[in-house]
Amino acid sequence: MGDRFSAVMQFGISRIGVWLKVRHGRRRTAEVAKECGCGDSSGGYRVVQRLEAQAK
């Protein structure tokens, strides 16, 4: 899925965990991305976007 997704998984944060932090924890994607080792906020945003697309 890409390097940023791999970085998220490498640090043990599941996609569901990222989604929960962003959508229900009202955390900024930049904070979540930094926490899981992504270079910028787009990594966290893409995880959330892909997960929501799969749920449809």
C-alpha positions in Angstrom: 0.0 0.0 0.0 2.9 2.3 0.2 5.7 3.4 2.5 3.6 5.5 4.8 1.2 2.7 5.4 4.1 0.4 6.1 5.5 2.9 8.6 2.2 3.0 10.4 2.1 -0.8 10.7 5.8 -1.0 11.7 5.1 1.0 14.8 2.2 -1.2 15.8 -0.6 1.2 15.3 -3.5 -0.5 13.5 -5.4 1.3 10.7 -8.5 1.1 13.0 -6.5 2.8 15.8 -5.4 5.6 13.4 -9.1 6.0 12.3 -10.3 6.1 15.9 -7.8 8.7 16.9 -8.6 10.9 14.0 -12.3 10.6 13.7 -13.5 9.9 17.2 -10.5 11.1 19.3 -10.6 14.3 17.4 -6.8 14.3 17.0 -5.2 16.0 14.1 -3.8 13.7 11.3 -0.5 15.5 11.7 -0.3 14.4 15.3 -1.2 10.8 14.6 1.2 10.7 11.6 4.0 12.0 13.7 3.2 9.5 16.5 3.4 6.6 14.1 6.5 7.7 12.3 5.0 9.0 9.0 6.8 12.0 7.5 3.8 14.3 7.3 0.1 14.4 7.9 -0.7 12.8 4.5 0.3 9.4 5.8 -2.3 9.4 8.5 -4.9 11.0 6.2 -4.4 8.3 3.6 -4.8 5.5 6.1 -8.1 7.0 7.2 -9.2 7.7 3.6 -8.5 4.1 2.5 -10.2 2.5 5.5 -13.3 4.5 4.9 -13.3 3.7 1.2 -13.1 -0.1 2.1 -16.0 0.2 4.5 -18.4 1.5 1.8 
